[in-house]
C-alpha cells in the first residue's frame, strides 16, 4: 500500500542549496550598518510639517538647530542587489535601504529636521512641531 522508497530530490534543489550555503560562507554572514562610514544628504525645506516614509528601515527622527533637513544613512551589504532611496517630494521624505535576491544587508537612518516642524513617521506622529 505505501512504498518505503523516497522520491529522489531534484538536482536543481541540491545545487541551489549549495550555492546559498557557499554565498553565505564567503560573506561571513555578517553585516552591520553601524560599523560603516555614513553618507549624508541635505534637502532645503520651508514647510511646517513633514511626512517620513521609512519602509520599515530603522529610522530616528530628531529636531535640530538647522534650516534644512539632513538625512544620514548607514548601509552595509554583502550579498544581493541594493536598493537605496532618499527623496523629498513636496512634504514627503521617502527613505529606504535594502537588498533583494540572495540578500544580506543592514541599514539605518537618522533624519534631522528644523525645530518646530511637525513630523509623522510611517503615519504616526514622531515630532509635534512645538518649540
C-alpha positions as CSV (number, residue, x, y, z in Angstrom):
1,X,0.0,0.0,0.0
2,X,2.7,2.5,1.0
3,X,6.1,2.5,-0.7
4,X,9.1,2.9,1.5
5,X,11.2,4.3,-1.4
6,X,11.7,8.1,-1.3
7,X,11.3,10.2,-4.3
8,X,14.7,11.5,-5.5
9,X,15.4,15.2,-4.8
10,X,15.8,17.3,-7.9
11,X,19.4,18.1,-8.7
12,X,18.5,21.8,-9.1
13,X,17.3,21.9,-5.5
14,X,20.6,20.5,-4.3
15,X,22.6,22.8,-6.5
16,X,20.6,25.9,-5.3
17,X,21.1,24.9,-1.6
18,X,24.8,24.5,-2.2
19,X,25.0,27.9,-3.9
20,X,23.2,29.6,-1.0
21,X,25.4,27.9,1.6
22,X,28.6,28.9,-0.4
23,X,27.4,32.5,-0.8
24,X,26.8,32.9,2.9
25,X,30.0,31.2,3.8
26,X,32.0,33.6,1.6
27,X,30.4,36.7,3.1
28,X,30.8,35.5,6.7
29,X,27.1,36.1,7.3
30,X,27.9,39.4,9.0
31,X,26.8,42.9,8.0
32,X,26.5,45.7,10.5
33,X,25.4,49.2,9.3
34,X,26.7,50.8,12.5
35,X,30.3,49.9,11.5
36,X,30.3,51.6,8.1
37,X,31.1,55.2,7.2
38,X,27.7,57.0,6.9
39,X,26.6,59.0,3.9
40,X,24.6,62.3,4.3
41,X,22.3,64.3,2.1
42,X,20.5,67.6,2.8
43,X,17.3,69.0,1.5
44,X,16.1,72.6,1.5
45,X,12.7,72.8,3.2
46,X,10.4,75.6,4.3
47,X,7.3,73.6,5.2
48,X,5.7,73.3,8.7
49,X,5.0,69.6,8.5
50,X,6.8,66.6,7.1
51,X,5.8,63.0,6.4
52,X,8.6,60.5,6.6
53,X,8.1,57.1,4.9
54,X,10.7,54.6,6.1
55,X,9.7,51.3,4.5
56,X,10.3,49.7,7.9
57,X,14.0,50.6,8.0
58,X,15.3,51.7,11.4
59,X,15.0,55.5,11.4
60,X,15.5,58.0,14.1
61,X,13.9,61.5,13.7
62,X,15.3,64.3,15.7
63,X,14.7,68.1,16.0
64,X,17.9,70.1,15.4
65,X,19.0,73.7,15.1
66,X,19.0,73.8,11.4
67,X,17.0,75.3,8.5
68,X,17.2,72.3,6.1
69,X,16.6,68.5,6.5
70,X,19.6,66.3,6.9
71,X,19.4,62.6,6.3
72,X,22.3,60.3,7.3
73,X,22.3,56.8,6.1
74,X,24.4,53.8,7.2
75,X,24.2,50.9,4.8
76,X,26.2,47.6,4.7
77,X,25.7,44.7,2.4
78,X,27.5,41.5,1.5
79,X,25.0,39.9,-0.9
80,X,22.0,40.8,-3.0
81,X,21.1,43.8,-5.2
82,X,20.9,47.0,-3.2
83,X,18.1,49.4,-3.5
84,X,18.7,52.8,-1.9
85,X,16.2,55.8,-1.8
86,X,16.2,59.2,-0.2
87,X,14.0,61.7,-2.0
88,X,12.0,64.7,-0.8
89,X,8.8,65.3,-2.9
90,X,6.6,68.0,-1.6
91,X,6.2,67.4,2.2
92,X,7.1,63.7,1.9
93,X,10.6,62.3,2.6
94,X,10.8,58.8,1.2
95,X,13.8,56.8,2.6
96,X,14.6,53.2,2.0
97,X,17.6,50.9,2.0
98,X,17.6,47.2,1.5
99,X,18.6,44.3,-0.7
100,X,16.8,41.8,-2.9
101,X,17.6,38.5,-4.3
102,X,20.0,36.3,-2.3
103,X,20.3,39.2,0.2
104,X,22.4,40.1,3.2
105,X,22.3,43.7,4.2
106,X,21.7,46.1,7.1
107,X,20.6,49.8,7.2
108,X,19.6,52.6,9.4
109,X,18.8,56.3,9.0
110,X,18.9,59.5,11.1
111,X,16.7,62.4,10.0
112,X,17.4,65.8,11.4
113,X,14.6,68.4,10.9
114,X,14.4,72.1,11.9
115,X,12.9,72.6,15.4
116,X,9.2,73.4,15.2
117,X,8.3,71.1,12.3
118,X,5.5,68.6,12.9
119,X,6.8,65.2,11.7
120,X,4.9,62.0,11.1
121,X,6.9,58.8,10.5
122,X,5.0,56.0,8.7
123,X,1.7,57.6,9.5
124,X,2.4,58.1,13.3
125,X,3.4,61.4,15.0
126,X,7.1,61.5,15.5
127,X,7.6,65.2,16.5
128,X,4.8,67.5,17.4
129,X,6.1,70.7,15.9
130,X,6.1,72.6,19.2
131,X,9.2,74.6,20.0
